[in-house]
């Protein structure tokens, strides 16, 4: 799923932490980073999203309930 204009980065990672299954960030090169890992969260944020706002990213959630949590976050 593609997310755009994420302004609440901290809130997004809180939702990801609550997910039961694996949630991955797909990079522009097609690499996948496990966002359930705090180290991956910090590295991806520091290198890709330095200004506190995420213009666009692609996430893969493997559990249906996790996908619904992410959609609810983006809709709310």
Secondary structure, DSSP 8 states (H G I E B T S, - for coil): -EEEEE--HHHHHHHHHH-SS-EEEE-TTS-EEETTSHHHHHHHHHHH-TTS-EEEEEEEESSHHHHHHHHHHHH-
